[in-house]
């Protein structure tokens, strides 16, 4: 979708840990993927640390002693486990409190374009956005299928090119250090959220310009 004005601004959102609380779903799929390969499941805190990375990169960090081939196999098992859990009636991850209002408000602003930059697959993201009726609000969608893992800036750079927004007119909203580092690498402003999977102190150390304590505070920062 083309920008609506000559000089729009762009707000990019991470998904897991920023828009939706998906840790329980991620943990369940991770446990199943590791069990398929007769491996002990990774600790919950370790999984929190890798949310936001591409799957192969995440598996490499969770199981560093394994080979790249094993990491790819674990990633494939995770994808299948996530698909199976949903096919058997697993609920979609819920939105964090107030996020729906933040997105609706920003989407109604004629100066603001919205986008997504996530480590999720496009298939998983499309299902999630459809479940929450959010897809119509986003002008650019960047996923792990087409880009290197965060914190590489490729997703942000693609979003800027797609929307025609200048870096100084763009922000990245996320809950992990990878989001903050990706934003800095792309030359846009990083804004952290305190309700996600990495602690606020780590986000500030990674370059966050500010930390929003709740959805209302985030909207004030972006309005």
Buried (B, 14 or more C-beta within 10 A) or exposed (E): EEBEEEEBBBBBBBBBBBBBBBBEBBBBBBBBBBEBEEBEBBEBEBBBBBBBBBBBBBBBEBBEEBEEEBBBBBBBBBBBBBBEBBEEEBEBBBBBEBBBEBBEEBBEBEEBBBBBBBBBBBEBBBBBBEBBEBBEBBBBBBBBEEBEBBBBBBBBBBBBEBBBBBBEBBBBBBBBBBBBBBBBBBBBBBBBBBBBBBBBEBBBEBBBBBBBEEBEBBBEBBE
